[in-house]
Amino acid sequence: MNIKGFSFSAIESGIRYANRLDLGLIVSDTPCVTAGVFTTNQVKAAPVVLDKERLKAGRAQAILVNSGCANACTGEKGMEAARLTSAMLAAKLNIPEAMIQLASTGVIGEQLNLAAFEKGIPGLAESLNADNFELVAKAIMTTDTVRKIASTTVTIGKKEIKIMGMAKGAGMIMPNMATMLAFVVTDARINYPELHKSLVKGVERTFNRITVDGDTSTNDMVLVMANGAAENPWIDGDSEADRQTFQNALELVLKDLALQIVADGEGATKTITIRVCGAKEEDQAEQIARTVATSSLVKTAFFGEDANWGRILAAMGRSGVKFSPDHVDIAFGDVLIVKNGLAVGKDAEAAASKVLKEKEITVTIDLYDGKACAEVLTCDFSLDYVKINADYRS
């Protein structure tokens, strides 16, 4: 995978583990219009704090990302380390420090291994290549079992625009934002307000609609860099139709990445879509869907392939949204298991249990109280989730 005007590199620098890609770099030949969306956690990692300040200008030219250490809860020493790594790279690339975005993922509370950066950055910069996109996607993995990449093309003003994205995330996944790093590059020519608007709307319908375990990280971010190399007519305030076309394409990439994150949830064996319809307002449907999707009891029932619909109704009841339990229908796949708040019968429950043996499942909840619908994507809780997170720092 490659895209005009961008180059990539990844190396083994020994930040935490030996013989593992852990330092990645994305560089544009020219400064890019850049937009970002960041974690809503009150505890924010040093890179997040620094990036948000720099992105007030809406421009960036490089992203330096490391795995193995989150550089979160590290105080002023962590902030200074972030600035130092930025300065090292800026000097090597001969660009202003303010044009560098930083991202870190890994263990919280440990100081950054600056020696690994000092040793690794020269080789990282020297190995930049247009064909190394997938290597960076591998370098940002932590408990991920597979790299996550997606791409699409769209035509605007008779010019073909390419959008490529990568993400990492398998645990601590919960809106808003879902816990993850995601980096998107595009050769579109687009102004900052339109790029930021497209990103925010896209994230709302993708990364903010997934959950693995209900935890929100300190390091979440989605960055989009647009270098304009496609030379399409400018997407600006006077071209809403083109902006919408771009947003739709961007959202396709973001949704693809979001689905890959849920499918790779730590220890996950199933991907589940919780779809709530018949609500008065979309935000009410989303709130109910989120509550069901994050319920540990519901998620363990999915793992056990137990059609325990009572856990779903109980989760709905504590969602904070008013609805009539006597009007609720629940279906697992195409099997209606609850009608007007009551069990359909043992045969339906047996059929629903068979649905739960599938790898991809849709649970549809109808409130019969309006026309609004919303979906949240989740996965099951398995024994492996506990094992993975019990010894994460070992």
N, C-alpha and C positions, 0 to 999 in steps of 0.2 A: 504494500500500500504506500502510495506517495501522493504528494500534492504540491503544486507549483509554488515555489518560494519558501518552503519550509524544510528544515532538516532536523534530524533526531539522532540521539545517541544514548547508550546505556552501558554501564560498566559495573564490575564487582569491586567495590571500594572497601569492604570490610567494616561497614558502619556498625553492624551487630553480629552478622554471621559471615563465615568464610565461604568462598565458592558460590556466591549468590548475587545476581544482579540486584543492586540496591540504590543506584544513583542514576537518574535519568534527566535528559535535557531536551527541550523543544525550543527551536530558534527559528525566527523568521528573518529573511534577508533584509527586510525593512520593518520599521515600526508598524505595529498593528493597532487598529481599533479593537479594544479589548473590554469585555464585560465579565462580571463575576457575580455569583451568588454564594453566600457563606453560611456557616452553621448559625443556628439560633441559640445554641448553648451559651449561657452566661460565661462559662469558662472557655476561653478561646486560646488556641495555640499561638505561639509567637509568629509563625508564618501568616496566619489568618489576620492578626492585628496589623502586621506590616503591609500585607497585600491590600487590605481594605483602604488604608491610607494612600497607597500609591495609585490605586485604581480610581481615585477621585478625578484623575486627569483623563481616564478612559483610554489609556495607551499602555502598551507593553510590547516587548520584542522577544522575550525569552521566559521560559518556565523551568526552574530547577526543582526537581522533586526527589525526595529520598524516602526509602522504607527503612524499617528497623528501629526508628526513634521518632516519636511524634513531636518532640520539642514543645510539649504542652505541660503546664504547671511547673515551669522551669524558671520563673521570675525574670529579673533583669538580665541575669546571665544568659538565659535562653534567648532573650531579645537581642543581646549583643552577638550571640553566636549566629543568629539568623542574619544580622547585618553583615557580619564578617564573611559568611558564605556568599552572600550577595556581592560583596566587594571583590572577593576572589574571582567570581565568574565575570563580573563587569570588566575587570582588568584584562582577563583573558580574551573576552569577546570584543573589547574596546567599545563598549556601549555604556550609557549612564546607568548607575545602580537603580535609579527609579524606574527603568524599563524592564526590570527583572521581577517576576512573580515567583514566590517560593511556596513549596508545598511539602509537608512531611506526614508520614504515617507510621504507626508502630506503637511501641510501649510509651505510656504516659508517665511523666515524672522523672525521666532520665535526661541528663544533659547530652547535647549533641556531641558526637565524636568529631571534633574539628580536624583532628589529624587525618581522618579518612577523607574529608573534603579537600584538605590541602594536597594530599597525595593524588586524589582522584580527578579533581576538576581539570587539570591540564590535559589528561588523556581523554576525558569526557568531551572537551571542546574540540580536540584534534580528531576525534572519531565521528564527528557529525556527518550524517549521510541522509539523503532523501529517502532511502529505503529502510531506515531503522525504526520506523513507527512502532512495529510490533514488539521490538526489544524494550522500548520504554514502557509499553503496556505490561510487559513481564516484570520489569524492575519495580513497579509500584505495588506488586502483589504482597500481601502479608499472609492471612489465613485463606486467601483465595486459592481455589484449586485449579482454576483456569484463567487465562488472560481474557479481558473483555474489550472487544473492539467492534466498531460499527461504522458504516459509511453510506452515503447516498449522493446522488447528483440531481440537480434541478436546473431548468433553463429559465433565465430571466433576461429579457431584452436580447434574445437570440444568442446569449452567451451561456455556456455551460458552467455551472457553479458546483464545486465539490465541497462536501462536508465530511470530515473524518473525526471520529471520537474514540476515546479510550476511557475506561473507568476501573476502579478497584473498590471492592466492598464485599463482605461476606457476613460480618457480624457488626453489632452496634448500628443496626439499620432501622431508623425510625424517622418519620417526618417530624418537624420540619427543620433542616433538610434531612434527607436520608443520609446515613453515615457513609461517606464515601468521598473519593476524589474522582473528578471527571475533568478531562481536558479535551476541548474540541477545537479543531483548526479548520478554517475555511478560506477559500480564495475570493470570497464575495467582497464586493465594494459596497459598504454599508456604513451609515453614520452611527455614532455611539447611541443616541436615544433609541433608534430603531433596533439596534443589536441588543441593547439591554432589555427593552420591552419584549423582544422575541424570546430571549433567554428566560426571563422571569415567568412568562406565560408558559413556556415549554416545561420548565422545571416544576411548576405548579401541577401540571397534569401527568408528570412522569415520576421523577425522583421523590416528589412529595406525596406520592400515592403508593409507596412501597414500605414494607416493614418486615424485618426478620425477627427482632427480639425486643423492640420497644425502647432501646437505648439510643441516645443521641450523642455523637462524638464531639470532641473539641476541635476537630481539624477539617470538618466537611467543607468542600468547595467545589463549584463548577466554574471553569474558566473557558471563555470562547474568544479566540483570536482570529481576526479577519484582516488579511493583508491586501485585499483588493486586486490580486494578480489576475483574476478572471476578467477584469476590465468591463464588467457589466455596467449599465447605467446606474448611477448612484441610487441606492435605496435610502430615501430620506423622508422627511415629513410630507412631501408631495406625492409619494408613491406608495400609498397604503396597500394597494393590491399586490405590488411586488414584495412588500414587507410581509404580508400574510403568506405569500408563496414561500418565502424564505423561512418564515416561522414554522410552517407545516413540515418543511424538509428537515429543519433542525429538530423539531419534535419527534420525527421518525427515528432519528439517530439517538436522541435521549431516551426514548421509550425502549428501543432495542437494548441499550445499555442497562436500563433499569430492570428489564426482564431478566437479563443475564445475571444481575446482582442477586435477585430473589432466587433464581434457579441454583445459584452457587452459595446460598445461605449456609452458614456453618452447620454441617451435619444434616442439611436438608435432604429429604427424599422426595418431596412433592412441592409443586408450585400451585398455589391456590389463589383464585380471583374471588374476592368478596364483592358481589354486586348488589347494591341496595336501590330499589326503585319504589315509586309510589310515594315519595316524600314531598312535602310542601316546597322545600327549597333544596338546592344542590348541596349546600354546606351541611344541612341536616343529614342528608343521605351519606355524605362523606364521613361525618362524625360517627354515625352508627357503624358504617363499614370499617372505620379505623378501630373502633373499640372491639369489634368482633375479631378483626385481623390481628390485633395485638394480645388477645386473651391467651394466656399460657394454657389454660384448661382446654380451650378450643383447639389450639395448635397441637397439644399432646394427643387429643382425640383424633386429629387428622393422621398423626404418625401411627397411632394404634389402629387406624382404619375402623374407628368406632363412630357410627352415625349418631352421635350424642347431640341431638338438636337442642336439647334443654340447655346446654352450655351456651349455645348461640343466642337463644332468647334471653338468658340471664345476662350475657354481655350487653345485648341491646338495651336491656332495662337499666343498666348503669351508665349508659352513654351520655345522659343528660338531655337527650332529645325526647320530647313527648310523642307517644304514638299509642295506638290501641292494640294491646296484645291479642285481643279477640279477632282482629282483622288481618293478622300476619300469616303470609304463606312463606314456606321455605322449601327450596328444591336443591338437591345435590345433583349436578348435571341436569339431566332431563327427568329426574325422579322426584316427584312432589312428595315430600315427607311430612310436611305440616300444612294443614289447611285451616284457616281461621283460628290459628293459635292452638290447634289440637293435632295429635298424632293421626296420620292417615291410616296406619296399621302396621302389623308385623311384616307383611309382605313388602311394603314400601321401604321399611327400614332395612330389610335384607337386601333389597335392590340397591339402596343407597350405600350400603356397606361395600358392595361390589364396585360402585363408582369410586369409592375412596381408595381402591387399590391402584387406580390410575396415577400417572406421574403429574398430569395437569388436570386440575379440578376447578369447576366454577360452582360457587354457592350463590344462589339467587334468592334474595329476600325482597318480598313485596309488601309494602305497608298499606297500600290502597288508601292513601291520604293525599295524593297529589300526582304530579307528572315528572318530578325531578328524580334523576338517577345519578349515581356515582360509583366508582370502582376503586378498591384498594387491593394491591397485590401483596401476598404474604407467602410463607412457607411453613412447613410443620416443624415442631420441636422434637428432635431425636435424642437418643442417648449420647450420640457423638457430639452434639452441641455442648453438653456439659463437660465432656472430656476435653474438647478443644480449648474451652475457656478456663477450665480448672488449672491447666498447666501452661497457659499462654506465655508467661514470662520465663518459663524454664528453658 
